[in-house]
Amino acid sequence: MITGKHTPNLPNKPNREFAFIPRVINPVKIADAVILSAGEDVRTAARILRERMPWVRTHVLSNPVSVTNYKSDQATVFIFDDTAMTIVDTDRIRQNNGNGVLILLTSNPFIYCSPPSVAQGKLSYASRVDLVFAMNNIDFPPDRIITSVVRSAEDLLNIEKYSRVKRFIFLIVDDEPRWFSQFLPVLYEIIGQRADVMMTRTYEETLRFLFGVEKESEIDRENYRFMGYGDDVVCLITDIFFPKGNDGTCDAGVDLLKLTRQFYPRYPVIVASKARAADDLGDLGFVLPKGDPGSLEKLREYIQNFTGLGDFVICNRKGKELRRAKNIHEVYDLLLETEKETEEARELRELIQIYADNDHFSTWLYMHSFKELADLLRPRQSKGRELFSTLKRHLRREILRMSCTPLTIEGRKVFELEDLLEVLRTVSADRLQPFSDNDAFSSWLDRKGYPELAEELRPIHVSGEKIKETLVHHVEKWMSIYRERNRERRHA
């Protein structure tokens, strides 16, 4: 048997099997994409959509009347360019499609470089859509952003209409749509199906989303967690300068950071700005200079380390990394370290208490597909010995359960990587496709303790026989890596 993790000393595993239930972040999936565009580049981007999101029925239409009269009870995204927006009846489209999301792909720099009120004041069609993205043939070609556009529509629909379950949301605050087109392809590649993305463009819009109010003075200081979506946010990515009230160029981002520090100090914060003022906000968050070479790679690294998506990283109060755990087995080992009577163990206990108070354990567990365990731990406010005893007991139980939790594909039970590889080689591609599209492979692998392999499989956007070839290739590669690690561990 190949293992990618160190297995702690635990009691005998249970003598029964447990069902694996993949976590589904969006209960409603976009079923149809309707594209109307005068630009050939937008129409041909439909090919990318069909390849990478094969479950979405993509319709490239040329008649604006057909689009206006299009009617569906399924979740549908309508994608228009600037020309199309001037000739379709968006009110009729909304009446006909209760689960429709309207998106503008604009090539007009005035729209994608301006605050919403300014752009909408000059070009009113920009106000008749739900989301606006920038496109051009150099920085934001349609074929590069099209899948992110559809996914953002799905996230918006689920957050606003189907948010009955606990959500995990990355909130991006910026008044210029060009930055959405830059950030989202990278962000979705990182998060996969583990979290949603929400975008707001003004201070007031952000207040409504986080707290469900129009003014700061209206925030309910006792019940604010239940009034908006603030408690669901796991990362805030914000510009400094965006509209607040009648001021379209003020440093509203500074006010937002102070407000969230007061009510949600647990938020990892990314200040995305090249403004000189951003340098003074380093104590409030990670400063990401927009457009700088390597900035998106820095974004990837920060998100992986501090939002629960990557390793469980423990840093001291000065920001120095002390410990890093790749999977639930190593997190359990960290907790065992705290039992020692040393100065290092004492510091570790203090830091873990802070991490628990700020919801880091349940967030990390949720991002790594341990939904039931995360839901169990999240409401608890344990302290001291009770905290460590609770964490160890539940982590130990989950590790034992996963040894008896198979991934079932076409009636065949997969317990280990060898089983998975055999199934991937013999089951038809069309039967494997849904497991990849819905992140089931990555979720199961994450829980089994194979985070690197899970990460490789998470952004796969192919279909047909290519999906089968890709899955087999990655599993074979990581089985070889894990074998070598096991040999090194035995000889250490």
ABEGO torsion letter per residue (X at the ends): XBBABBBBBBBBBBABBBBBBBBBABABBBABBBBBBABAAAAAAAAAAAAABAABBBBBBABAAAAAABBBABBBBBBBBAAAAAABBAAAAAAABAABBBBBBBABAAAAABBAAAAAAABAAAAABABBBBBBAAABBAAAAAAAAAAAAAAAAAAAAAAABBBBBBBBBBABAAAAAAAAAAAAAAAEAABBBBBBABAAAAAAAAAGBABAAABBAAAAAAABAAAABABBBBBABBBBEABAABBAAAAAAAAAAAABAABBBBBBBABAAAAAAAAAEBBBBBGBBGAAAAAAAAAAAAAGABBBBBBBAAGBBABBBABAAAAAAAAAAAABBBAAAAAAAAAAAAAAAAGAAAAAAAAAGBAAAAAAAAABBBBEAAAAAAAAAAAAAAAAAAAABBBBBGGBBBABAAAAAAAAAABBAAAAAAAAAAGAAAAAAAAAGBAAAAAAAAABBBBEAAAAAAAAAAAAAAAAAAAAAAAAAAAX
